[in-house]
Amino acid sequence: GSNKIVQKRTNRFIKLDKGMARLLGYYVSEGWSRTRKRESLIGFGFGKDEENKCREVQELAKEAFDLDTKIISHKSRKSHQVVGYSKIVAIFFEMLCGKYAENKRIPAEIFSSPDEIKIELLTGLFLGDGSNKEKMRISYDSVSYSLVSQVKMLLVSLGIMSSVKVCTHGNSKWHDSYKLRISGKQLFYFNKIFKDFKANISQQDFYRNDTFIDENYIYFPIQN
């Protein structure tokens, strides 16, 4: 009478390819895990209009781990969960990327990977918790300063500069949050290398952010 998905054996070695990198990005932004004696699972949470992202995560999990997953829709919460039952996969993500929002991190292996791997992880991360609704701005929010700093470092390694703003809350029970922003001319290069998450760019003659990078230096504008 159980409706759980039957667990399968998982490969001992997992290749860090573009699909795996994007799945890691999705987990850092939207993933969660539970490891218990009776039930272990991994899940990804999405909004009511993000069924396409649910299906993409299902395909990526199947390809990387041969993991069958199901989509659970919550009408009252207006959200979807992609859930897979596998203790080893749950532990894999916990060990690499952490557990709970304040402890999430980008795996160290990503920083020494080719640019295409970095781009795919960041794409999954931005598709999860990023925002491109504002004109001439991309933002990413997290309660983890360490994670936002890692995102900033990865972007720098790709030649993209960003800024970080601290957002404090009046309620002492809430964590401070950190907003990473990409704006100005940086967005043109961002849109050139990121195919599945684009900035909303408007044409104008002047852009506030004129920071750029060459092989040797990072150049910042000087303010009076």
Rosetta blueprint (number, residue, H / E / L):
1 G L
2 S L
3 N L
4 K L
5 I L
6 V L
7 Q L
8 K L
9 R L
10 T L
11 N L
12 R L
13 F L
14 I L
15 K L
16 L L
17 D L
18 K H
19 G H
20 M H
21 A H
22 R H
23 L H
24 L H
25 G H
26 Y H
27 Y H
28 V H
29 S H
30 E H
31 G E
32 W E
33 S E
34 R E
35 T E
36 R L
37 K L
38 R L
39 E L
40 S E
41 L E
42 I E
43 G E
44 F E
45 G E
46 F E
47 G E
48 K L
49 D L
50 E L
51 E H
52 N H
53 K H
54 C H
55 R H
56 E H
57 V H
58 Q H
59 E H
60 L H
61 A H
62 K H
63 E H
64 A H
65 F H
66 D L
67 L L
68 D L
69 T L
70 K E
71 I E
72 I E
73 S E
74 H E
75 K L
76 S L
77 R L
78 K L
79 S E
80 H E
81 Q E
82 V E
83 V E
84 G E
85 Y L
86 S L
87 K H
88 I H
89 V H
90 A H
91 I H
92 F H
93 F H
94 E H
95 M H
96 L H
97 C H
98 G L
99 K L
100 Y L
101 A H
102 E H
103 N H
104 K L
105 R L
106 I L
107 P L
108 A H
109 E H
110 I H
111 F H
112 S L
113 S L
114 P L
115 D H
116 E H
117 I H
118 K H
119 I H
120 E H
121 L H
122 L H
123 T H
124 G H
125 L H
126 F H
127 L H
128 G H
129 D H
130 G E
131 S E
132 N L
133 K L
134 E L
135 K E
136 M L
137 R E
138 I E
139 S E
140 Y E
141 D E
142 S E
143 V L
144 S L
145 Y H
146 S H
147 L H
148 V H
149 S H
150 Q H
151 V H
152 K H
153 M H
154 L H
155 L H
156 V H
157 S H
158 L L
159 G L
160 I L
161 M L
162 S L
163 S E
164 V E
165 K E
166 V E
167 C E
168 T L
169 H L
170 G L
171 N L
172 S L
173 K L
174 W L
175 H L
176 D L
177 S E
178 Y E
179 K E
180 L E
181 R E
182 I E
183 S E
184 G L
185 K L
186 Q H
187 L H
188 F H
189 Y H
190 F H
191 N H
192 K H
193 I H
194 F L
195 K L
196 D L
197 F L
198 K L
199 A L
200 N E
201 I L
202 S L
203 Q L
204 Q L
205 D L
206 F L
207 Y L
208 R L
209 N L
210 D L
211 T L
212 F E
213 I E
214 D L
215 E L
216 N L
217 Y L
218 I E
219 Y E
220 F L
221 P L
222 I L
223 Q L
224 N L
